[in-house]
């Protein structure tokens, strides 16, 4: 599966929390507002727990997934070390 984004570097959100900035490699939708995240735009991600599902009689799966958030929903400030792109 082709990548949809790449890591730009460390950033700080508007609440002062540390996060990671990403650059979109294709159009994405913000998980909060549904707005468009254009190719080459910066965005962040949030983790969301996925439901636990029974898998046969032997195990249970569940976990987390990450969802994109546009900079209108989660404003970012790139840290000075994160001003250049990193793969």
OpenMM code with the backbone's topology and positions (N, CA, C; nanometers):
from openmm import Vec3, app, unit

residues = "UNK UNK UNK UNK UNK UNK UNK UNK UNK UNK UNK UNK UNK UNK UNK UNK UNK UNK UNK UNK UNK UNK UNK UNK UNK UNK UNK UNK UNK UNK UNK UNK UNK UNK UNK UNK UNK UNK UNK UNK UNK UNK UNK UNK UNK UNK UNK UNK UNK UNK UNK UNK UNK UNK UNK UNK UNK UNK UNK UNK UNK UNK UNK UNK UNK UNK UNK UNK UNK UNK UNK UNK UNK UNK UNK UNK UNK UNK UNK UNK UNK UNK UNK UNK UNK UNK UNK".split()
positions = [
    Vec3(0.0847, -0.1177, 0.0000),
    Vec3(0.0000, 0.0000, 0.0000),
    Vec3(0.0895, 0.1243, 0.0000),
    Vec3(0.0658, 0.2177, -0.0933),
    Vec3(0.1494, 0.3384, -0.0983),
    Vec3(0.1253, 0.4274, 0.0231),
    Vec3(0.2308, 0.4980, 0.0611),
    Vec3(0.2202, 0.5891, 0.1750),
    Vec3(0.1324, 0.7083, 0.1386),
    Vec3(0.0565, 0.7571, 0.2371),
    Vec3(-0.0301, 0.8724, 0.2180),
    Vec3(0.0299, 0.9989, 0.2770),
    Vec3(0.1375, 0.9831, 0.3560),
    Vec3(0.2012, 1.0980, 0.4195),
    Vec3(0.3442, 1.0630, 0.4547),
    Vec3(0.4189, 1.1673, 0.4918),
    Vec3(0.5550, 1.1453, 0.5428),
    Vec3(0.5767, 1.2358, 0.6633),
    Vec3(0.6648, 1.1926, 0.7493),
    Vec3(0.6970, 1.2679, 0.8700),
    Vec3(0.7804, 1.3897, 0.8316),
    Vec3(0.7407, 1.5055, 0.8850),
    Vec3(0.8187, 1.6280, 0.8675),
    Vec3(0.9108, 1.6459, 0.9875),
    Vec3(0.8571, 1.6244, 1.1085),
    Vec3(0.9384, 1.6356, 1.2283),
    Vec3(0.8565, 1.6724, 1.3496),
    Vec3(0.9251, 1.6989, 1.4601),
    Vec3(0.8547, 1.7324, 1.5842),
    Vec3(0.7869, 1.8691, 1.5751),
    Vec3(0.6742, 1.8783, 1.6453),
    Vec3(0.5971, 2.0027, 1.6467),
    Vec3(0.5290, 2.0166, 1.7825),
    Vec3(0.4722, 2.1334, 1.8049),
    Vec3(0.3965, 2.1629, 1.9257),
    Vec3(0.2588, 2.2102, 1.8819),
    Vec3(0.1526, 2.1589, 1.9474),
    Vec3(0.0186, 2.2037, 1.9112),
    Vec3(-0.0178, 2.3283, 1.9916),
    Vec3(-0.1381, 2.3801, 1.9697),
    Vec3(-0.1782, 2.5066, 2.0332),
    Vec3(-0.1920, 2.4957, 2.1848),
    Vec3(-0.2034, 2.3745, 2.2385),
    Vec3(-0.2102, 2.3537, 2.3836),
    Vec3(-0.0718, 2.3316, 2.4456),
    Vec3(0.0321, 2.3398, 2.3634),
    Vec3(0.1672, 2.3182, 2.4118),
    Vec3(0.2084, 2.1723, 2.4184),
    Vec3(0.1242, 2.0840, 2.3662),
    Vec3(0.1551, 1.9408, 2.3670),
    Vec3(0.2466, 1.9066, 2.2486),
    Vec3(0.3406, 1.8162, 2.2759),
    Vec3(0.4312, 1.7699, 2.1707),
    Vec3(0.3560, 1.6774, 2.0763),
    Vec3(0.3844, 1.6886, 1.9483),
    Vec3(0.3229, 1.6034, 1.8476),
    Vec3(0.4200, 1.5879, 1.7320),
    Vec3(0.3793, 1.5204, 1.6303),
    Vec3(0.4595, 1.5031, 1.5100),
    Vec3(0.3849, 1.5664, 1.3944),
    Vec3(0.4559, 1.6434, 1.3133),
    Vec3(0.3969, 1.7028, 1.1938),
    Vec3(0.4194, 1.6089, 1.0761),
    Vec3(0.3177, 1.5987, 0.9915),
    Vec3(0.3227, 1.5158, 0.8711),
    Vec3(0.2934, 1.6024, 0.7508),
    Vec3(0.3377, 1.5576, 0.6335),
    Vec3(0.3054, 1.6229, 0.5076),
    Vec3(0.2242, 1.5237, 0.4246),
    Vec3(0.1080, 1.5675, 0.3761),
    Vec3(0.0218, 1.4809, 0.2957),
    Vec3(0.0850, 1.4561, 0.1587),
    Vec3(0.0848, 1.3319, 0.1158),
    Vec3(0.1334, 1.2963, -0.0175),
    Vec3(0.0178, 1.2812, -0.1161),
    Vec3(-0.1039, 1.2799, -0.0637),
    Vec3(-0.2261, 1.2770, -0.1441),
    Vec3(-0.3350, 1.3443, -0.0619),
    Vec3(-0.4489, 1.3718, -0.1238),
    Vec3(-0.5591, 1.4366, -0.0532),
    Vec3(-0.6097, 1.3447, 0.0587),
    Vec3(-0.6301, 1.4032, 0.1763),
    Vec3(-0.6817, 1.3310, 0.2926),
    Vec3(-0.8003, 1.4082, 0.3488),
    Vec3(-0.8779, 1.3443, 0.4345),
    Vec3(-0.9887, 1.4111, 0.5030),
    Vec3(-0.9573, 1.4180, 0.6520),
    Vec3(-0.9840, 1.5326, 0.7121),
    Vec3(-0.9643, 1.5501, 0.8561),
    Vec3(-1.0653, 1.4635, 0.9306),
    Vec3(-1.0175, 1.3887, 1.0283),
    Vec3(-1.1044, 1.3001, 1.1061),
    Vec3(-1.1961, 1.3775, 1.2007),
    Vec3(-1.1649, 1.5025, 1.2281),
    Vec3(-1.2481, 1.5809, 1.3208),
    Vec3(-1.3574, 1.6582, 1.2473),
    Vec3(-1.3192, 1.7377, 1.1472),
    Vec3(-1.4161, 1.8248, 1.0800),
    Vec3(-1.4580, 1.7754, 0.9420),
    Vec3(-1.3856, 1.6784, 0.8875),
    Vec3(-1.4164, 1.6277, 0.7537),
    Vec3(-1.3608, 1.7134, 0.6425),
    Vec3(-1.2912, 1.8215, 0.6780),
    Vec3(-1.2333, 1.9103, 0.5782),
    Vec3(-1.1191, 1.8441, 0.5018),
    Vec3(-1.0880, 1.9012, 0.3878),
    Vec3(-0.9829, 1.8469, 0.3021),
    Vec3(-0.8438, 1.8846, 0.3539),
    Vec3(-0.7542, 1.7901, 0.3487),
    Vec3(-0.6115, 1.8132, 0.3717),
    Vec3(-0.5468, 1.7930, 0.2352),
    Vec3(-0.5040, 1.9003, 0.1744),
    Vec3(-0.4522, 1.8964, 0.0373),
    Vec3(-0.3157, 1.8291, 0.0304),
    Vec3(-0.2817, 1.7728, -0.0848),
    Vec3(-0.1457, 1.7207, -0.1015),
    Vec3(-0.0442, 1.8302, -0.0708),
    Vec3(0.0620, 1.7952, -0.0025),
    Vec3(0.1719, 1.8832, 0.0390),
    Vec3(0.1391, 1.9674, 0.1624),
    Vec3(0.0175, 1.9575, 0.2164),
    Vec3(-0.0206, 2.0338, 0.3358),
    Vec3(0.0308, 1.9643, 0.4618),
    Vec3(0.0585, 2.0447, 0.5645),
    Vec3(0.0979, 1.9897, 0.6942),
    Vec3(-0.0260, 1.9493, 0.7727),
    Vec3(-0.0140, 1.8470, 0.8548),
    Vec3(-0.1217, 1.8030, 0.9422),
    Vec3(-0.0625, 1.7213, 1.0556),
    Vec3(-0.1444, 1.6882, 1.1541),
    Vec3(-0.1012, 1.6003, 1.2630),
    Vec3(-0.1930, 1.4787, 1.2648),
    Vec3(-0.1703, 1.3915, 1.3576),
    Vec3(-0.2531, 1.2711, 1.3710),
    Vec3(-0.2943, 1.2559, 1.5164),
    Vec3(-0.4054, 1.1843, 1.5372),
    Vec3(-0.4460, 1.1463, 1.6717),
    Vec3(-0.4673, 0.9952, 1.6721),
    Vec3(-0.4427, 0.9360, 1.7861),
    Vec3(-0.4653, 0.7927, 1.8019),
    Vec3(-0.6088, 0.7706, 1.8468),
    Vec3(-0.6694, 0.6671, 1.7937),
    Vec3(-0.8054, 0.6304, 1.8330),
    Vec3(-0.8089, 0.4803, 1.8556),
    Vec3(-0.8682, 0.4417, 1.9673),
    Vec3(-0.8802, 0.2986, 1.9974),
    Vec3(-0.9813, 0.2358, 1.9035),
    Vec3(-0.9490, 0.1182, 1.8541),
    Vec3(-1.0417, 0.0438, 1.7706),
    Vec3(-1.1165, -0.0564, 1.8569),
    Vec3(-1.2366, -0.0917, 1.8183),
    Vec3(-1.3142, -0.1855, 1.9001),
    Vec3(-1.2487, -0.3231, 1.9065),
    Vec3(-1.2721, -0.3889, 2.0157),
    Vec3(-1.2225, -0.5250, 2.0328),
    Vec3(-1.3213, -0.6185, 1.9641),
    Vec3(-1.2683, -0.7098, 1.8832),
    Vec3(-1.3518, -0.8045, 1.8114),
    Vec3(-1.3075, -0.9460, 1.8428),
    Vec3(-1.4016, -1.0323, 1.8569),
    Vec3(-1.3684, -1.1733, 1.8788),
    Vec3(-1.3178, -1.2331, 1.7482),
    Vec3(-1.2117, -1.3105, 1.7567),
    Vec3(-1.1543, -1.3770, 1.6398),
    Vec3(-1.1607, -1.5268, 1.6636),
    Vec3(-1.2665, -1.5898, 1.6189),
    Vec3(-1.2792, -1.7329, 1.6388),
    Vec3(-1.2870, -1.7655, 1.7872),
    Vec3(-1.2441, -1.8801, 1.8213),
    Vec3(-1.2495, -1.9221, 1.9609),
    Vec3(-1.1152, -1.9057, 2.0301),
    Vec3(-1.0137, -1.8559, 1.9597),
    Vec3(-0.8804, -1.8583, 2.0173),
    Vec3(-0.8252, -1.7229, 2.0593),
    Vec3(-0.8809, -1.6121, 2.0109),
    Vec3(-0.8182, -1.4859, 2.0481),
    Vec3(-0.9076, -1.3659, 2.0284),
    Vec3(-0.8608, -1.2531, 2.0761),
    Vec3(-0.9326, -1.1261, 2.0649),
    Vec3(-0.8346, -1.0249, 2.0081),
    Vec3(-0.8821, -0.9422, 1.9160),
    Vec3(-0.7971, -0.8362, 1.8624),
    Vec3(-0.8604, -0.7014, 1.8904),
    Vec3(-0.7819, -0.6033, 1.8915),
    Vec3(-0.8227, -0.4646, 1.9113),
    Vec3(-0.6947, -0.3843, 1.9126),
    Vec3(-0.7024, -0.2563, 1.9137),
    Vec3(-0.5799, -0.1776, 1.9146),
    Vec3(-0.6094, -0.0322, 1.8893),
    Vec3(-0.5163, 0.0326, 1.8221),
    Vec3(-0.5321, 0.1735, 1.7917),
    Vec3(-0.5086, 0.1963, 1.6438),
    Vec3(-0.5645, 0.3023, 1.5962),
    Vec3(-0.5413, 0.3484, 1.4607),
    Vec3(-0.5117, 0.4974, 1.4694),
    Vec3(-0.4465, 0.5524, 1.3693),
    Vec3(-0.4210, 0.6963, 1.3699),
    Vec3(-0.5071, 0.7626, 1.2641),
    Vec3(-0.5535, 0.8830, 1.2969),
    Vec3(-0.6413, 0.9576, 1.2081),
    Vec3(-0.5826, 1.0965, 1.1841),
    Vec3(-0.5877, 1.1455, 1.0596),
    Vec3(-0.5327, 1.2782, 1.0300),
    Vec3(-0.6192, 1.3909, 1.0847),
    Vec3(-0.5533, 1.4978, 1.1310),
    Vec3(-0.6209, 1.6190, 1.1780),
    Vec3(-0.5628, 1.7390, 1.1042),
    Vec3(-0.6491, 1.8194, 1.0440),
    Vec3(-0.6023, 1.9372, 0.9706),
    Vec3(-0.5491, 2.0433, 1.0677),
    Vec3(-0.4766, 2.1400, 1.0147),
    Vec3(-0.4187, 2.2422, 1.1022),
    Vec3(-0.5232, 2.3414, 1.1532),
    Vec3(-0.6419, 2.3428, 1.0935),
    Vec3(-0.7492, 2.4259, 1.1493),
    Vec3(-0.8017, 2.3639, 1.2785),
    Vec3(-0.8074, 2.2316, 1.2844),
    Vec3(-0.8561, 2.1619, 1.4040),
    Vec3(-0.7470, 2.1455, 1.5094),
    Vec3(-0.6241, 2.1318, 1.4671),
    Vec3(-0.5115, 2.1179, 1.5599),
    Vec3(-0.3941, 2.1989, 1.5059),
    Vec3(-0.3920, 2.3292, 1.5349),
    Vec3(-0.2834, 2.4143, 1.4863),
    Vec3(-0.1468, 2.3626, 1.5337),
    Vec3(-0.0481, 2.3748, 1.4464),
    Vec3(0.0869, 2.3250, 1.4749),
    Vec3(0.1898, 2.4352, 1.4632),
    Vec3(0.2949, 2.4208, 1.5412),
    Vec3(0.4152, 2.5033, 1.5253),
    Vec3(0.5307, 2.4053, 1.5150),
    Vec3(0.6000, 2.4064, 1.4018),
    Vec3(0.7142, 2.3183, 1.3856),
    Vec3(0.8251, 2.3592, 1.4801),
    Vec3(0.8869, 2.2619, 1.5431),
    Vec3(1.0040, 2.2899, 1.6258),
    Vec3(1.1185, 2.3260, 1.5322),
    Vec3(1.2158, 2.3987, 1.5819),
    Vec3(1.3249, 2.4450, 1.4960),
    Vec3(1.3982, 2.3289, 1.4289),
    Vec3(1.4090, 2.2152, 1.4984),
    Vec3(1.4753, 2.0979, 1.4394),
    Vec3(1.3872, 2.0319, 1.3350),
    Vec3(1.2561, 2.0628, 1.3343),
    Vec3(1.1646, 1.9984, 1.2419),
    Vec3(1.1298, 2.0820, 1.1219),
    Vec3(1.2081, 2.1860, 1.0942),
    Vec3(1.1737, 2.2741, 0.9841),
    Vec3(1.2028, 2.2144, 0.8472),
    Vec3(1.2866, 2.1121, 0.8423),
    Vec3(1.3136, 2.0456, 0.7144),
    Vec3(1.2402, 1.9159, 0.7082),
    Vec3(1.2206, 1.8647, 0.5882),
    Vec3(1.1497, 1.7377, 0.5714),
    Vec3(1.2412, 1.6214, 0.6034),
    Vec3(1.1847, 1.5209, 0.6649),
    Vec3(1.2554, 1.3956, 0.6934),
    Vec3(1.1706, 1.2808, 0.6423),
    Vec3(1.2332, 1.1777, 0.5951),
    Vec3(1.1553, 1.0617, 0.5452),
    Vec3(1.1295, 0.9629, 0.6539),
] * unit.nanometer
topology = app.Topology()
chain = topology.addChain("A")
for resn in residues:
    res = topology.addResidue(resn, chain)
    for name in ("N", "CA", "C"):
        topology.addAtom(name, app.Element.getBySymbol(name[0]), res)
